[in-house]
Amino acid sequence: MVCNLCPRRCGALRTDTAGEGLCGMPALPVVARAALHPWEEPPISGTRGSGTVFFSGCSLQCVFCQNEAISHDNFGKAISPSRLREIFYELIAQEAHNINLVNPTHFSHVLSRVLSEPLPVPVVWNSGGYDRVETLRALEGKVQVYLPDLKYLDRETARTCSGAPDYPEAATAAIREMVRQTGPYELDGEGLLKKGVLIRHLVLPGRVGEAKAVMDWVAGAFPPYTVLFSLMSQYTPFGRARTMPSLDRPLRKGEKRAAEEYLAALDLDGFTQELLSADEGFIPPFDLTGV
């Protein structure tokens, strides 16, 4: 296939066994882990865990990515679409609340087919927010919950951190499409998301002002109780970020507090995160579990 799935639209040639382009992935899905995950937001993980499937490769290549073993180094195993659907049902048999597709954008062509027959639990599209509207439209009715990042609204930060100066425009357009598909969020009797959009933002060191701009955009773009918002403070320097002066330190308590106070003043419906989450122990082992 010649791939234009993500906003980079690089036209990479992807065969079943090899791939060009920034993501470096073949046409077949490559998976690094499939297991119950207890550390997502409460309406995703619930009491039994979210059935997470971690896909390898990434079209963003963020300098601070905590999952660099799979997103940068491409560790994982190529599997057939039929095996992928089997994995979904194995996680459901473990009583997963949902099927959580982590970093799925570059395999959307496969997932659209695999999800053509509905699953008995909600499907969560857990992406970096760098999705094409046209690609998302092929998933309409097949994904019940969207869990995108809104990493940046500043083009220069997007360029420096992800090599994607068009990220702000692409991500905000993608999130609007996600909300159009799902409508306002709905919770079931256990407080779990049945459908809707939960937007995440990771506060970066020295960039609390940018985090406030993201919160302002979400509050202005959607009426109250339309989307959920997750303010994340788990930033830890990884990979190239360890050598970048602006990103080579954890978030300070004062930065976390300032962002949380702004969130509270806006009255956005959502979640905050403890600083103790900024620990490598919260990163799951990528060891082909469940693959």
C-alpha positions as a printed Julia matrix, in Angstrom:
291×3 Matrix{Float64}:
   0.0     0.0    0.0
   1.0     3.63  -0.55
   0.25    5.26   2.78
  -1.3     8.65   3.44
  -3.12    7.71   6.67
  -1.62   10.33   8.98
  -1.27   14.1    8.45
   2.28   13.71   7.15
   0.82   12.09   4.0
   4.29   10.85   3.08
   3.15    8.36   0.43
   5.36    5.65   1.96
   5.31    2.2    0.44
   4.2    -0.33   3.07
   4.18   -4.05   2.29
   3.18   -6.88   4.65
   6.77   -7.23   5.8
   8.39   -3.79   5.5
   7.59   -0.12   5.58
   9.11    3.19   4.6
   8.17    6.61   5.91
   8.58    8.07   9.39
   6.6     5.36  11.2
   8.68    2.63   9.54
   5.86    0.11   9.84
   4.68   -2.6    7.45
   1.07   -2.84   6.35
   0.37   -5.66   8.83
  -0.21   -4.5   12.42
   2.82   -4.71  14.72
   1.98   -5.19  18.41
   4.28   -5.04  21.45
   1.87   -5.84  24.29
  -1.77   -6.75  24.9
  -2.91   -6.83  28.52
  -5.22   -5.34  31.11
  -4.03   -1.86  32.1
  -5.1    -0.3   35.43
  -3.52    3.16  35.05
  -5.72    4.99  32.56
  -8.28    7.56  33.72
 -11.01    6.09  36.0
 -13.74    5.92  33.33
 -11.35    3.97  31.08
  -9.61    1.57  33.49
 -12.49    1.14  35.94
 -12.02   -1.65  38.48
 -10.91   -4.48  36.16
  -8.61   -2.66  33.75
  -8.63   -1.5   30.17
  -7.8    -4.07  27.49
  -4.81   -2.26  26.01
  -3.18   -3.21  22.73
   0.1    -1.32  22.23
   0.99   -0.83  18.56
   4.59   -0.28  17.46
   5.9     2.62  15.39
   4.71    6.21  15.4
   4.33    9.06  12.94
   5.04   11.73  15.58
   8.36   10.63  17.12
   8.11   12.94  20.15
  11.49   13.59  21.75
  10.14   12.82  25.25
   8.14    9.67  24.46
   7.96    7.25  27.41
   7.19    4.37  25.07
  10.31    4.91  22.96
  11.11    1.18  22.84
   8.08    0.68  20.62
   7.45    4.14  19.15
  11.05    4.95  18.18
  12.83    1.58  18.19
   9.83   -0.23  16.64
   9.97   -3.27  18.92
   7.02   -5.57  18.34
   5.64   -8.5   16.38
   3.74   -8.36  13.1
   0.46  -10.25  13.3
  -2.46  -10.98  11.0
  -5.76   -9.09  11.21
  -7.46  -12.31  12.33
  -4.94  -12.7   15.19
  -5.58   -9.11  16.21
  -9.3    -9.8   16.55
  -8.51  -12.94  18.58
  -6.46  -10.77  20.93
  -9.45   -8.48  21.43
 -11.59  -11.42  22.51
  -8.85  -12.8   24.77
  -8.81   -9.45  26.6
 -12.6    -9.43  26.78
 -12.45  -12.94  28.31
 -10.18  -11.41  31.0
 -13.08   -9.01  31.76
 -11.55   -5.92  30.17
 -13.94   -2.98  30.35
 -13.02   -1.97  26.81
 -10.52   -2.54  24.0
  -7.98    0.26  24.14
  -6.0     0.76  20.91
  -2.81    2.61  21.88
  -1.1     4.57  19.08
  -3.25    3.01  16.32
  -3.2     5.76  13.66
  -0.82    4.13  11.18
  -2.79    0.85  11.32
  -6.2     2.42  10.85
  -6.57    0.7    7.45
  -6.48   -2.7    9.22
  -8.51   -1.64  12.24
 -11.33   -0.3   10.1
 -11.75   -3.81   8.68
 -11.17   -5.7   11.93
 -13.81   -3.58  13.69
 -16.39   -3.9   10.94
 -18.18   -6.42  13.17
 -18.93   -4.74  16.54
 -17.29   -5.93  19.75
 -19.32   -6.49  22.94
 -17.36   -3.75  24.75
 -16.5    -0.16  23.75
 -13.5     0.45  21.49
 -11.12    3.22  22.62
  -8.99    5.06  20.03
  -5.98    6.16  22.11
  -3.89    8.38  19.83
  -1.45   11.27  19.92
  -4.12   13.43  18.31
  -2.15   13.57  15.05
  -4.93   12.02  12.97
  -6.37   12.93   9.57
 -10.06   13.74   9.53
 -10.47   11.59   6.41
  -8.91    8.61   8.2
 -11.14    9.08  11.23
 -14.26    9.14   9.07
 -13.54    5.57   7.98
 -13.86    4.59  11.66
 -17.24    6.21  12.29
 -19.53    3.83  14.15
 -16.63    1.44  14.87
 -15.02    3.47  17.68
 -17.12    4.46  20.68
 -14.54    6.36  22.76
 -11.79    8.66  21.5
  -8.83    9.32  23.82
  -6.62   11.82  21.93
  -3.76   13.93  23.17
  -3.81   17.64  22.52
  -0.08   18.07  22.95
   0.54   21.54  21.53
  -1.18   24.61  20.19
   2.16   26.32  19.58
   3.62   25.46  16.16
   7.23   26.0   17.24
   6.88   23.69  20.24
   5.25   21.11  17.96
   8.17   21.43  15.55
  10.82   21.18  18.29
   9.23   18.31  20.2
   7.62   16.25  17.43
   8.91   17.57  14.1
   5.31   18.41  13.21
   4.63   22.16  13.02
   1.19   21.38  11.59
   0.23   19.47  14.75
  -2.03   22.21  16.22
  -4.19   22.44  13.12
  -4.28   18.67  12.55
  -5.08   17.76  16.15
  -7.8    20.36  16.7
  -9.49   19.34  13.43
  -9.23   15.67  14.42
 -10.72   16.28  17.86
 -13.64   18.2   16.38
 -14.29   15.21  14.09
 -14.11   12.81  17.03
 -16.69   14.84  18.94
 -18.89   15.02  15.86
 -18.87   11.24  15.67
 -19.56   10.45  19.32
 -21.56   13.44  20.54
 -21.42   14.38  24.24
 -19.8    11.81  26.5
 -21.93    9.22  28.28
 -21.05    7.16  31.37
 -22.64    3.88  32.37
 -23.85    2.97  35.86
 -20.29    2.1   36.93
 -18.91    5.46  35.8
 -17.24    3.98  32.7
 -17.25    5.73  29.36
 -19.8     4.23  26.98
 -19.07    6.81  24.3
 -17.48   10.21  23.93
 -14.13   12.02  23.84
 -11.58   12.39  26.63
  -8.82   14.86  25.7
  -5.42   14.54  27.35
  -2.74   17.17  27.79
   0.7    16.5   29.25
   2.12   19.61  30.94
   5.7    20.15  29.81
   8.32   21.84  32.03
   8.47   25.58  31.53
   5.33   25.56  29.37
   2.45   26.08  31.78
   1.3    28.98  29.6
   0.93   26.58  26.69
  -1.06   24.19  28.89
  -3.41   27.07  29.76
  -3.86   27.81  26.06
  -4.84   24.18  25.46
  -7.39   24.33  28.29
  -8.75   27.6   26.92
  -9.21   26.01  23.51
 -11.08   23.01  24.9
 -13.33   25.21  27.05
 -14.09   27.47  24.09
 -14.51   24.77  21.45
 -17.15   22.65  23.19
 -20.16   23.34  25.42
 -19.99   22.14  29.05
 -20.36   18.37  29.56
 -19.5    17.62  25.93
 -15.95   16.29  26.45
 -13.83   15.16  29.38
 -10.35   16.6   29.96
  -7.31   14.98  31.58
  -4.47   17.2   32.8
  -1.38   15.02  33.04
   1.71   15.78  35.14
   3.68   12.57  34.62
   6.35   14.19  32.45
   9.78   12.57  32.85
  12.71   13.25  30.49
  13.19   10.37  28.07
  15.32    9.84  24.99
  16.51   13.03  23.29
  14.65   15.17  25.85
  17.34   14.31  28.41
  19.8    16.44  26.45
  17.45   19.35  25.69
  17.79   22.19  28.24
  14.11   23.09  28.08
  12.92   19.5   28.61
  15.65   17.85  30.7
  13.86   18.05  34.07
  10.63   16.8   35.64
   7.67   19.08  36.23
   7.96   21.26  39.34
   5.26   21.2   42.02
   4.54   24.88  41.4
   4.0    24.25  37.69
   1.63   21.4   38.43
  -0.28   23.52  40.95
  -0.6    26.48  38.56
  -1.99   24.27  35.79
  -4.44   22.56  38.12
  -5.68   25.86  39.52
  -6.31   27.11  35.99
  -8.21   23.92  35.17
 -10.38   24.38  38.26
 -11.1    28.02  37.37
 -12.27   26.99  33.88
 -14.51   24.31  35.45
 -13.57   21.75  32.8
 -15.02   18.33  33.54
 -12.15   15.92  34.01
  -9.12   14.67  35.87
  -5.7    15.57  37.25
  -2.71   13.36  37.95
  -0.38   12.96  40.89
   3.33   13.76  40.49
   4.12   10.25  41.69
   2.92    9.1   38.25
   6.15   10.56  36.87
   7.92    7.28  37.47
   9.27    4.7   35.04
   7.47    2.04  37.09
   4.2     3.14  35.49
   5.47    2.26  32.01
   4.3    -1.24  31.09
   6.89   -3.82  30.02
   6.95   -4.22  26.26
   7.69   -7.94  26.1
   5.07   -9.31  23.67
   2.74  -10.24  26.53
  -0.58  -11.34  25.04
   0.68  -11.15  21.45
